[in-house]
């Protein structure tokens, strides 16, 4: 594949000069698509010409062409061209080459509108004007991209490799559209793992959807893997893509595979779900990492506000990271569970932040709670670092299901595959590690629960109840206890206060009040108010509050300040400076892991863990929030004891000796 990719890309030598390096992809990609289509059509040109001349309607042509070109290995062609041209024939008339190629591309059937996304007619005319069209056409005419020479899977790899090179040369997020095949194969294996038996049954029909489809790499691998299990299976592939170039490549690829081209649609998935009324057997996605959604904020928040009708009803993450929006979308696209118990499954690639970002009550926590409380999270797999082309950060595969096997209902499996992976001989961007077939099978065994103790490769796996990740954030209050004294320092602070400093005569009155300390707020306020009245200083309620707040300092020996009115009259006021929170896990102390056990669990925790250490503390139940967090790393943490002191001392002595030796050399 690397040889073929390099050969295709070598046309860049022809473009160098008239074209900037960042423009190479705009020429190479559409010509690669055209040559692939040409090679696929080559054995069927006579049949195609007969059908085009015999039938006029698009539907009739498509139906008859598909029937007459169907083979054991192919579903048949569903596209054609009314033009007689090929690259070879167009080159035979060099004076009219541009017009010939435009005629060729313009003759394709209406369902093959991908060249519009490439603005290919303009590409051809520009190449012609820059006197490079003939060289480029000859270069591609020599490449054999027939299905016999390059399989659909290899063609997908070629497209993505070219896009990677294009983005890299343009310094434009290389790897953004390219999911490494080892990651895709692992994700597909995990999604299919529980369904392998059902997928081998006669009459199997499955739909597969990717909302961030790119060039269709995930769909290709998923489709081929399913047909590897069951050659007679029928699949329907669906995808949505925001980028016009990758959308065009994906659509052309699915057409070649005999899929319905209308199943690939262009648009931003977060703004408009082009398959709003459809659900799917399998959903696969690798959304871009760390992408913000500021540009579509109003659309997303509008859908969130629709409540239960919107994909994003459960919650919204921060505007800086759209990952959890894609997670919600993927979960919403799984087909409903039918009468036989079969539902939908999904696999999505995410970075680490969706596991833990956001505290109790935040959007991310609410999203995790939505998935866990509905028992949709089947497993999370931690991958080794350096697996992707454009980032070396930690990555995770989330496997979702709305129809878990009975023995796994109510649970989540965490699988630590960070210790696996083989080093690449040569790095590709940030990718330095790949998952071998042997490692992939070991991870799938771990997921499926078939990992034996005698296996050569052991993959750590731990199973948790869904509510093992749930907790309550409880606000612990302590009483407000203040000492008041009008010292010179305090009076200076009042004089500099943005509001109090503007009150005429206040500082002078405070200076005359004296610096005797008061340990009771009511007594201090009463006597100070009388004193200020004698000095003709009048304060509003807000100003009086600001004054005692400016003068009062915490003192544990002072009287407790209490509410003077309202429903809480006589009850202690909380001190905001001493306010604290405690996270209480569901099930703490053996209590039930239910929402109804809130009071008994939190009270027991408070009496055992808080009250013995903090005097006069109480819980503000109105501030209690429920949170969800998946602390993956903590569950697989392995303690490594520090080195022996003797070993550390020996290293220090060695380093000191080296420094002294260098100093002696300098002095000499």
C-alpha positions as CSV (number, residue, x, y, z in Angstrom):
1,X,0.0,0.0,0.0
2,X,2.8,2.4,0.8
3,X,4.4,1.7,-2.6
4,X,1.1,2.3,-4.4
5,X,0.4,5.5,-2.4
6,X,3.9,6.8,-3.1
7,X,3.5,6.1,-6.8
8,X,0.1,7.9,-6.9
9,X,1.6,10.8,-4.9
10,X,4.6,11.0,-7.1
11,X,2.6,13.0,-9.6
12,X,3.4,15.9,-7.2
13,X,6.7,16.1,-9.0
14,X,4.8,17.2,-12.1
15,X,2.8,19.8,-10.1
16,X,5.8,21.3,-8.4
17,X,6.3,24.9,-9.6
18,X,2.9,25.9,-11.0
19,X,1.2,24.5,-7.8
20,X,1.9,25.2,-4.2
21,X,2.5,22.1,-2.0
22,X,-0.8,22.7,-0.2
23,X,-2.7,22.4,-3.6
24,X,-1.4,19.0,-4.6
25,X,-4.3,17.1,-2.9
26,X,-7.0,19.1,-4.9
27,X,-5.5,17.5,-8.0
28,X,-4.5,14.1,-6.9
29,X,-7.6,13.0,-5.0
30,X,-10.2,13.6,-7.8
31,X,-7.9,12.0,-10.4
32,X,-7.5,8.9,-8.1
33,X,-11.3,8.6,-7.8
34,X,-11.7,9.0,-11.6
35,X,-9.1,6.3,-12.3
36,X,-10.7,3.9,-9.8
37,X,-14.1,4.4,-11.3
38,X,-12.7,3.9,-14.8
39,X,-11.0,0.6,-13.8
40,X,-14.2,-0.6,-12.2
41,X,-16.2,0.2,-15.3
42,X,-13.7,-1.2,-17.8
43,X,-15.0,-4.8,-18.1
44,X,-18.5,-3.6,-18.4
45,X,-18.3,-0.7,-20.9
46,X,-20.0,-2.6,-23.7
47,X,-22.9,-3.7,-21.5
48,X,-23.1,-0.2,-20.1
49,X,-23.3,1.3,-23.6
50,X,-26.1,-1.1,-24.6
51,X,-28.2,-0.2,-21.5
52,X,-27.6,3.5,-21.9
53,X,-28.8,3.4,-25.5
54,X,-31.7,1.0,-24.7
55,X,-33.2,2.7,-21.6
56,X,-33.8,6.4,-20.9
57,X,-34.8,6.6,-17.2
58,X,-32.2,6.7,-14.5
59,X,-34.0,4.0,-12.5
60,X,-34.4,1.7,-15.4
61,X,-30.7,2.0,-16.4
62,X,-29.6,1.4,-12.8
63,X,-31.8,-1.7,-12.3
64,X,-30.8,-3.4,-15.6
65,X,-27.1,-2.4,-15.3
66,X,-26.9,-3.8,-11.8
67,X,-28.5,-7.1,-12.8
68,X,-26.3,-7.6,-15.9
69,X,-23.0,-6.7,-14.1
70,X,-23.7,-8.7,-10.9
71,X,-21.1,-11.4,-10.1
72,X,-20.4,-13.7,-7.3
73,X,-18.0,-11.2,-5.8
74,X,-19.8,-8.0,-6.7
75,X,-23.3,-6.6,-6.2
76,X,-23.1,-5.1,-9.7
77,X,-22.7,-1.5,-10.9
78,X,-25.3,1.1,-10.1
79,X,-23.5,4.0,-11.9
80,X,-22.4,4.6,-15.5
81,X,-21.2,7.2,-18.0
82,X,-22.8,8.2,-21.2
83,X,-19.4,9.4,-22.5
84,X,-17.2,7.2,-24.7
85,X,-14.1,8.7,-23.2
86,X,-11.5,7.1,-21.0
87,X,-8.2,8.7,-19.9
88,X,-6.4,6.8,-22.6
89,X,-8.9,7.9,-25.3
90,X,-9.0,11.5,-24.1
91,X,-5.2,11.7,-24.3
92,X,-5.3,10.7,-28.0
93,X,-6.6,14.1,-28.8
94,X,-4.1,16.3,-26.9
95,X,-5.4,19.6,-28.4
96,X,-8.8,19.1,-26.9
97,X,-7.8,17.1,-23.8
98,X,-9.5,19.5,-21.3
99,X,-12.8,19.4,-23.1
100,X,-12.6,15.6,-23.5
101,X,-12.1,15.1,-19.8
102,X,-14.9,17.5,-18.9
103,X,-17.1,15.6,-21.3
104,X,-16.0,12.3,-19.7
105,X,-16.7,13.5,-16.1
106,X,-20.0,15.2,-17.1
107,X,-21.3,12.0,-18.6
108,X,-21.5,10.2,-15.2
109,X,-25.0,9.2,-13.9
110,X,-26.7,11.6,-11.6
111,X,-26.1,9.5,-8.6
112,X,-22.4,10.0,-9.1
113,X,-22.2,13.7,-8.3
114,X,-19.0,13.5,-6.4
115,X,-16.9,15.5,-8.8
116,X,-18.9,18.6,-8.0
117,X,-17.5,18.4,-4.5
118,X,-14.0,18.4,-5.9
119,X,-14.9,21.3,-8.3
120,X,-13.2,19.0,-10.8
121,X,-14.1,20.9,-14.0
122,X,-12.2,23.9,-12.6
123,X,-9.3,21.6,-11.6
124,X,-9.1,20.4,-15.2
125,X,-9.1,23.9,-16.7
126,X,-6.5,25.1,-14.2
127,X,-4.2,22.2,-15.0
128,X,-4.6,22.9,-18.7
129,X,-3.9,26.6,-18.3
130,X,-0.7,25.7,-16.3
131,X,0.3,23.2,-18.9
132,X,0.3,20.2,-16.6
133,X,-3.0,18.4,-17.6
134,X,-1.5,15.9,-20.1
135,X,1.3,14.8,-17.7
136,X,-1.1,14.3,-14.9
137,X,-3.6,12.4,-17.1
138,X,-0.8,10.1,-18.4
139,X,0.4,9.5,-14.9
140,X,-3.0,8.2,-13.7
141,X,-3.8,6.3,-16.9
142,X,-0.8,4.0,-16.1
143,X,-2.0,3.1,-12.6
144,X,-3.9,-0.2,-12.3
145,X,-6.7,0.5,-9.7
146,X,-8.9,-2.4,-10.8
147,X,-10.6,-4.4,-8.1
148,X,-8.4,-7.4,-9.0
149,X,-5.3,-5.3,-8.3
150,X,-6.6,-3.2,-5.4
151,X,-9.3,-4.5,-3.1
152,X,-12.0,-2.2,-1.7
153,X,-10.3,-2.3,1.7
154,X,-6.9,-1.4,0.1
155,X,-8.5,1.3,-1.9
156,X,-9.9,2.8,1.3
157,X,-6.4,2.7,2.8
158,X,-5.1,4.4,-0.3
159,X,-7.6,7.2,-0.1
160,X,-6.9,7.8,3.5
161,X,-3.2,7.7,3.1
162,X,-3.4,10.3,0.3
163,X,-5.6,12.5,2.5
164,X,-3.1,12.2,5.3
165,X,-0.3,13.2,2.9
166,X,-2.4,16.1,1.6
167,X,-3.2,17.4,5.0
168,X,0.4,17.0,6.2
169,X,1.8,18.9,3.2
170,X,-0.8,21.6,3.8
171,X,0.0,21.6,7.5
172,X,-3.7,21.3,8.0
173,X,-4.4,18.7,10.8
174,X,-2.7,15.7,9.2
175,X,-4.5,12.6,10.4
176,X,-7.8,14.4,11.1
177,X,-9.7,12.2,8.7
178,X,-7.7,9.0,9.1
179,X,-8.5,6.4,11.6
180,X,-5.7,3.8,11.7
181,X,-6.8,0.4,10.4
182,X,-5.6,-1.5,13.5
183,X,-7.9,0.7,15.6
184,X,-10.9,0.3,13.2
185,X,-10.5,-3.5,13.2
186,X,-10.4,-3.7,17.0
187,X,-13.4,-1.5,17.3
188,X,-15.4,-3.6,14.7
189,X,-14.4,-6.9,16.4
190,X,-15.6,-5.6,19.8
191,X,-18.9,-4.3,18.4
192,X,-19.5,-7.7,16.7
193,X,-18.1,-9.9,19.5
194,X,-21.5,-10.7,21.2
195,X,-23.3,-11.1,17.9
196,X,-21.0,-13.5,16.0
197,X,-23.3,-16.4,16.2
198,X,-26.4,-14.4,15.0
199,X,-24.4,-12.8,12.2
200,X,-23.6,-16.3,10.7
201,X,-27.3,-17.1,10.4
202,X,-29.0,-17.4,7.1
203,X,-30.8,-14.3,5.9
204,X,-28.7,-11.9,8.0
205,X,-29.4,-8.2,7.2
206,X,-27.6,-5.5,9.0
207,X,-27.3,-1.7,8.8
208,X,-24.1,0.1,9.7
209,X,-23.8,3.8,10.2
210,X,-20.9,6.3,10.8
211,X,-21.9,9.9,11.6
212,X,-18.3,11.1,11.0
213,X,-17.7,8.8,8.1
214,X,-14.7,10.5,6.4
215,X,-13.7,8.4,3.4
216,X,-15.7,5.4,4.7
217,X,-12.9,3.4,6.2
218,X,-14.9,2.2,9.2
219,X,-17.8,1.2,7.0
220,X,-15.5,-0.7,4.7
221,X,-13.8,-2.7,7.5
222,X,-17.2,-3.4,9.2
223,X,-18.8,-4.5,5.9
224,X,-15.9,-6.8,5.0
225,X,-15.6,-8.3,8.4
226,X,-19.3,-9.1,8.5
227,X,-19.1,-10.7,5.0
228,X,-16.1,-12.7,6.3
229,X,-18.4,-14.2,8.9
230,X,-21.3,-14.7,6.5
231,X,-20.7,-14.2,2.8
232,X,-24.4,-14.2,2.1
233,X,-25.2,-11.4,4.6
234,X,-26.9,-8.3,3.2
235,X,-25.6,-5.0,4.5
236,X,-26.7,-1.4,4.1
237,X,-24.0,1.2,4.8
238,X,-24.8,4.8,5.9
239,X,-22.7,7.8,6.6
240,X,-22.6,11.5,7.1
241,X,-19.6,13.7,6.5
242,X,-18.9,17.5,6.8
243,X,-15.9,17.7,4.6
244,X,-16.8,17.9,0.8
245,X,-13.6,16.0,-0.4
246,X,-13.9,13.1,2.0
247,X,-17.7,13.0,1.4
248,X,-17.1,12.6,-2.3
249,X,-14.5,9.8,-1.8
250,X,-16.9,7.9,0.5
251,X,-19.8,8.3,-1.8
252,X,-17.8,7.0,-4.8
253,X,-16.5,4.1,-2.8
254,X,-19.9,3.0,-1.7
255,X,-21.2,3.3,-5.3
256,X,-18.4,1.0,-6.4
257,X,-19.4,-1.5,-3.7
258,X,-23.0,-1.5,-5.0
259,X,-24.4,0.4,-2.1
260,X,-27.1,3.1,-2.4
261,X,-25.3,6.4,-2.9
262,X,-28.1,8.3,-1.2
263,X,-27.0,6.7,2.0
264,X,-24.0,9.0,2.2
265,X,-25.0,12.5,3.0
266,X,-23.1,15.8,3.5
267,X,-23.5,18.0,6.5
268,X,-22.5,18.7,10.1
269,X,-23.9,15.9,12.2
270,X,-24.1,18.1,15.3
271,X,-26.3,20.6,13.4
272,X,-28.5,18.4,11.3
273,X,-28.9,14.7,11.6
274,X,-29.4,13.7,7.9
275,X,-30.9,10.3,9.1
276,X,-33.2,11.7,11.8
277,X,-35.9,9.1,11.3
278,X,-33.5,6.1,11.1
279,X,-31.8,3.9,13.7
280,X,-29.1,1.3,12.9
281,X,-27.9,-2.1,14.0
282,X,-24.3,-0.9,14.3
283,X,-23.0,2.6,14.8
284,X,-19.2,3.4,14.5
285,X,-17.5,6.7,14.9
286,X,-14.1,8.4,15.4
287,X,-15.0,12.1,16.0
288,X,-12.2,14.6,15.9
289,X,-10.5,15.1,19.3
290,X,-10.6,18.4,21.1
291,X,-12.9,20.1,18.6
292,X,-15.0,23.0,19.9
293,X,-18.6,23.5,19.0
294,X,-18.7,27.3,19.3
295,X,-19.7,27.7,15.6
296,X,-22.8,25.5,16.1
297,X,-23.6,26.6,19.7
298,X,-27.0,28.0,18.9
299,X,-28.1,24.9,17.0
300,X,-26.9,22.5,19.7
301,X,-28.4,24.5,22.6
302,X,-31.7,24.8,20.6
303,X,-31.9,21.0,20.3
304,X,-30.9,20.6,24.0
305,X,-33.8,22.9,24.9
306,X,-36.2,20.6,23.1
307,X,-36.0,18.2,26.1
308,X,-36.7,14.6,25.4
309,X,-37.1,15.3,21.7
310,X,-33.5,16.2,21.2
311,X,-30.3,14.1,21.0
312,X,-28.6,16.5,23.4
313,X,-31.4,16.6,26.0
314,X,-29.4,14.8,28.8
315,X,-26.7,17.5,29.0
316,X,-24.2,19.7,27.3
317,X,-20.4,19.5,27.6
318,X,-18.2,22.6,27.6
319,X,-18.1,24.5,24.3
320,X,-14.4,23.6,24.1
321,X,-14.9,19.9,23.5
322,X,-17.6,18.3,21.3
323,X,-16.6,14.7,22.0
324,X,-19.6,14.0,24.4
325,X,-22.0,15.5,21.9
326,X,-20.9,12.9,19.4
327,X,-21.2,10.3,22.2
328,X,-24.8,11.3,22.7
329,X,-25.5,11.2,19.0
330,X,-24.1,7.8,18.6
331,X,-26.1,6.5,21.6
332,X,-29.3,8.0,20.0
333,X,-28.8,6.2,16.7
334,X,-28.8,2.6,18.0
335,X,-31.9,0.7,16.8
336,X,-34.6,0.0,19.4
337,X,-34.8,-3.5,20.9
338,X,-37.2,-5.7,19.0
339,X,-39.4,-8.6,20.2
340,X,-36.5,-11.0,19.9
341,X,-34.3,-9.0,22.2
342,X,-32.0,-7.7,19.4
343,X,-31.1,-4.1,19.7
344,X,-28.3,-1.8,18.5
345,X,-24.6,-1.6,19.3
346,X,-22.1,1.2,18.9
347,X,-18.4,1.8,19.1
348,X,-16.8,5.3,19.4
349,X,-13.2,6.4,19.8
350,X,-12.7,9.1,22.4
351,X,-10.0,10.8,24.4
352,X,-9.9,10.6,28.2
353,X,-11.9,13.7,29.1
354,X,-15.4,12.1,28.7
355,X,-14.5,9.7,31.5
356,X,-14.1,12.3,34.2
357,X,-14.5,15.9,33.2
358,X,-17.1,18.0,34.9
359,X,-18.3,17.7,38.6
360,X,-21.6,16.5,39.9
361,X,-24.5,18.3,38.2
362,X,-22.4,19.5,35.2
363,X,-23.3,18.6,31.6
364,X,-20.6,15.9,31.2
365,X,-21.6,14.3,34.5
366,X,-25.2,14.3,33.4
367,X,-24.3,12.7,30.1
368,X,-22.4,9.9,31.8
369,X,-25.4,9.4,34.2
370,X,-27.8,9.2,31.2
371,X,-25.7,6.4,29.6
372,X,-25.0,4.5,32.9
373,X,-28.6,4.7,34.3
374,X,-30.0,3.4,31.0
375,X,-27.4,0.6,31.0
376,X,-26.0,1.6,27.7
377,X,-22.3,1.4,28.4
378,X,-21.0,-2.2,27.8
379,X,-17.3,-1.7,28.0
380,X,-14.5,0.9,27.8
381,X,-11.1,-0.1,26.5
382,X,-8.0,1.9,27.2
383,X,-5.6,1.9,24.2
384,X,-1.8,2.4,24.3
385,X,-0.6,6.0,23.7
386,X,0.7,7.0,20.3
387,X,-1.9,5.1,18.4
388,X,-3.1,7.9,16.2
389,X,-1.5,10.0,13.4
390,X,-2.3,13.4,14.8
391,X,-2.1,12.9,18.6
392,X,-0.2,10.9,21.1
393,X,-2.7,11.3,24.0
394,X,-4.5,8.5,25.8
395,X,-7.5,7.2,23.8
396,X,-10.4,4.9,24.7
397,X,-12.9,2.8,22.8
398,X,-16.5,3.0,24.3
399,X,-18.7,0.1,23.4
400,X,-22.4,0.8,23.8
401,X,-25.4,-1.5,23.7
402,X,-29.1,-1.2,24.5
403,X,-29.5,-5.0,24.6
404,X,-26.6,-6.4,26.7
405,X,-26.3,-10.2,27.3
406,X,-28.2,-11.1,30.4
407,X,-25.0,-11.9,32.4
408,X,-23.6,-8.4,31.7
409,X,-26.7,-6.3,32.3
410,X,-26.2,-3.6,34.9
411,X,-22.4,-3.7,34.5
412,X,-19.5,-2.1,32.7
413,X,-16.3,-3.8,31.8
414,X,-13.1,-1.7,32.0
415,X,-10.3,-3.2,29.9
416,X,-6.7,-2.0,30.2
417,X,-4.9,-2.6,26.9
418,X,-2.3,0.2,27.5
419,X,0.4,-2.4,28.0
420,X,-0.1,-3.9,24.5
421,X,0.8,-2.7,21.1
422,X,3.9,-3.1,19.0
423,X,6.4,-0.3,18.1
424,X,6.3,0.7,14.4
425,X,9.6,0.5,12.6
426,X,9.0,4.0,11.4
427,X,6.6,6.5,13.0
428,X,3.8,8.0,10.9
429,X,3.1,11.4,12.3
430,X,2.4,10.8,16.0
431,X,1.6,7.1,15.5
432,X,4.4,5.0,16.9
433,X,2.4,2.0,18.1
434,X,0.0,-0.4,16.4
435,X,-2.3,-3.2,17.7
436,X,-1.2,-6.5,16.1
437,X,-3.7,-9.2,15.2
438,X,-2.6,-11.3,18.2
439,X,-3.1,-8.4,20.6
440,X,-6.5,-7.6,19.0
441,X,-7.7,-11.2,19.6
442,X,-6.5,-11.0,23.2
443,X,-8.5,-7.8,23.8
444,X,-11.6,-9.3,22.2
445,X,-11.3,-12.4,24.4
446,X,-11.0,-10.2,27.5
447,X,-14.1,-8.3,26.4
448,X,-16.1,-11.5,25.7
449,X,-15.1,-13.1,29.0
450,X,-13.3,-16.1,27.3
451,X,-9.8,-15.1,28.4
452,X,-8.2,-18.2,29.9
453,X,-5.6,-18.2,32.7
454,X,-3.2,-20.0,30.5
455,X,-3.3,-17.4,27.7
456,X,0.1,-16.0,26.7
457,X,-1.3,-12.5,26.5
458,X,-3.3,-11.4,29.6
459,X,-5.4,-8.3,29.2
460,X,-6.5,-6.8,32.6
461,X,-10.3,-6.5,32.8
462,X,-12.5,-5.4,35.7
463,X,-16.3,-5.5,35.9
464,X,-18.2,-2.9,37.8
465,X,-21.9,-2.2,38.5
466,X,-23.2,0.9,36.7
467,X,-23.7,2.7,40.0
468,X,-20.2,2.0,41.2
469,X,-19.5,5.2,39.2
470,X,-22.2,7.2,40.9
471,X,-21.8,9.5,43.8
472,X,-23.4,12.4,45.7
473,X,-21.6,15.7,46.2
474,X,-22.7,16.9,49.6
475,X,-22.1,20.4,50.9
476,X,-20.9,20.5,54.5
477,X,-21.5,23.8,56.3
478,X,-19.9,25.2,59.5
479,X,-21.3,28.1,61.5
480,X,-20.3,31.7,61.0
481,X,-18.4,32.8,64.1
482,X,-17.0,36.4,63.9
483,X,-15.0,38.7,66.2
484,X,-15.5,42.4,65.6
485,X,-13.0,45.2,66.6
486,X,-12.6,48.6,65.0
487,X,-8.8,48.6,64.8
488,X,-6.7,51.0,62.8
489,X,-6.1,48.3,60.2
490,X,-9.8,47.5,59.9
491,X,-10.8,51.2,59.6
492,X,-8.2,51.6,56.9
493,X,-9.7,48.8,54.9
494,X,-13.2,50.3,55.3
495,X,-11.9,53.7,54.0
496,X,-10.6,51.9,50.9
497,X,-13.8,49.9,50.4
498,X,-15.4,50.8,47.0
499,X,-18.8,51.5,48.6
500,X,-18.2,52.1,52.3
501,X,-15.3,54.5,51.6
502,X,-17.7,56.9,50.0
503,X,-19.9,57.3,53.0
504,X,-19.3,60.7,54.6
505,X,-18.2,60.6,58.3
506,X,-18.1,56.8,58.5
507,X,-14.3,56.4,59.1
508,X,-14.3,59.2,61.7
509,X,-17.2,57.6,63.5
510,X,-15.5,54.2,63.5
511,X,-12.3,55.8,65.0
512,X,-14.4,57.2,67.8
513,X,-16.1,53.8,68.5
514,X,-12.9,52.3,70.0
515,X,-11.2,49.0,69.4
516,X,-12.8,46.9,72.0
517,X,-13.5,43.3,70.6
518,X,-17.0,41.9,70.3
519,X,-17.7,38.2,70.1
520,X,-21.4,38.6,69.4
521,X,-22.6,40.0,66.1
522,X,-26.0,41.2,67.3
523,X,-24.5,43.1,70.2
524,X,-21.8,44.7,68.0
525,X,-24.4,45.7,65.4
526,X,-26.7,47.2,68.0
527,X,-24.1,49.3,69.7
528,X,-22.4,50.3,66.5
529,X,-25.7,51.4,64.9
530,X,-26.5,53.5,68.0
531,X,-23.0,55.0,67.9
532,X,-23.2,55.9,64.1
533,X,-26.6,57.5,64.8
534,X,-25.0,59.7,67.4
535,X,-22.5,60.8,64.7
536,X,-25.3,61.3,62.2
537,X,-24.1,58.5,59.9
538,X,-27.0,56.7,58.4
539,X,-26.6,53.3,56.5
540,X,-28.9,51.2,54.4
541,X,-29.4,47.5,55.2
542,X,-27.0,46.6,52.4
543,X,-24.4,49.0,53.7
544,X,-24.7,47.7,57.3
545,X,-24.2,44.2,56.0
546,X,-21.2,45.2,54.0
547,X,-19.7,47.0,57.1
548,X,-19.9,44.0,59.5
549,X,-18.6,41.7,56.8
550,X,-15.6,44.1,56.3
551,X,-14.9,44.3,60.1
552,X,-15.7,40.7,61.2
553,X,-13.0,38.0,61.2
554,X,-13.3,34.3,62.0
555,X,-12.9,33.4,65.6
556,X,-13.8,29.9,66.9
557,X,-14.5,31.3,70.4
558,X,-17.0,33.9,69.1
559,X,-20.8,33.3,69.3
560,X,-22.5,31.7,66.4
561,X,-24.2,34.1,64.0
562,X,-27.9,33.1,63.5
563,X,-30.5,34.0,61.0
564,X,-32.7,36.8,62.2
565,X,-35.8,36.2,60.1
566,X,-37.5,34.0,57.6
567,X,-37.9,30.2,57.7
568,X,-34.4,29.7,59.1
569,X,-34.8,32.2,61.9
570,X,-32.7,31.2,64.9
571,X,-30.7,28.7,62.9
572,X,-26.9,29.1,62.5
573,X,-25.7,31.0,59.5
574,X,-23.0,29.1,57.4
575,X,-19.6,30.5,56.9
576,X,-18.8,30.6,53.1
577,X,-15.1,30.5,53.8
578,X,-15.4,27.2,55.8
579,X,-17.8,25.6,53.3
580,X,-16.6,22.2,52.0
581,X,-17.9,19.4,49.9
582,X,-17.7,15.7,50.2
583,X,-18.2,13.1,47.5
584,X,-20.1,10.1,48.9
585,X,-20.1,7.0,46.7
586,X,-23.4,5.1,46.1
587,X,-23.3,2.1,48.3
588,X,-20.9,3.5,50.9
589,X,-20.7,1.5,54.1
590,X,-22.7,-1.3,52.5
591,X,-25.8,0.8,52.0
592,X,-28.0,0.1,48.8
593,X,-26.7,1.6,45.6
594,X,-29.9,3.4,44.9
595,X,-31.0,7.0,44.6
596,X,-33.5,6.4,47.4
597,X,-30.7,5.5,49.8
598,X,-29.4,9.1,49.7
599,X,-30.3,10.2,53.2
600,X,-29.3,7.1,55.1
601,X,-26.0,6.7,53.2
602,X,-24.9,10.4,53.5
603,X,-25.9,10.6,57.2
604,X,-23.9,7.5,57.9
605,X,-20.9,8.8,56.0
606,X,-21.2,12.2,57.7
607,X,-21.3,10.7,61.2
608,X,-18.4,8.5,60.5
609,X,-16.1,10.6,58.4
610,X,-17.0,14.3,58.9
611,X,-18.5,15.0,62.3
612,X,-15.6,13.5,64.4
613,X,-13.2,16.0,62.7
614,X,-15.3,19.1,62.3
615,X,-17.3,20.7,65.2
616,X,-20.8,22.1,64.7
617,X,-20.9,21.0,61.0
618,X,-24.1,20.2,59.2
619,X,-25.3,19.2,55.7
620,X,-27.1,21.6,53.5
621,X,-29.3,19.1,51.7
622,X,-30.6,21.6,49.2
623,X,-27.1,21.7,47.6
624,X,-26.7,17.9,47.2
625,X,-26.0,16.9,43.6
626,X,-25.7,13.5,42.0
627,X,-22.6,12.9,39.9
628,X,-21.0,10.2,37.7
629,X,-17.3,9.6,37.0
630,X,-15.4,6.7,35.6
631,X,-11.9,6.9,37.1
632,X,-10.4,4.4,34.7
633,X,-6.7,5.0,35.6
634,X,-7.3,4.8,39.4
635,X,-8.8,1.3,39.0
636,X,-5.7,0.0,37.3
637,X,-3.1,1.9,39.2
638,X,-0.2,-0.2,40.3
639,X,1.9,1.1,43.2
640,X,5.6,1.3,42.5
641,X,7.6,1.7,45.7
642,X,10.4,4.3,45.7
643,X,14.0,3.3,45.2
644,X,16.0,2.3,48.3
645,X,17.7,5.3,50.0
646,X,21.1,3.6,49.5
647,X,20.5,3.5,45.8
648,X,19.5,7.2,45.7
649,X,22.5,8.2,47.8
650,X,24.8,6.3,45.5
651,X,23.4,8.2,42.4
652,X,23.8,11.5,44.2
653,X,27.4,10.8,45.1
654,X,28.1,9.8,41.5
655,X,26.6,13.0,40.1
656,X,28.4,15.1,42.7
657,X,31.7,13.4,41.8
658,X,31.1,14.1,38.1
659,X,30.4,17.8,38.8
660,X,33.5,18.1,40.9
661,X,35.6,16.5,38.2
662,X,34.2,19.0,35.6
663,X,35.0,21.9,37.9
664,X,38.6,20.7,38.3
665,X,38.9,20.6,34.5
666,X,37.6,24.2,34.2
667,X,39.9,25.4,36.9
668,X,42.9,23.7,35.3
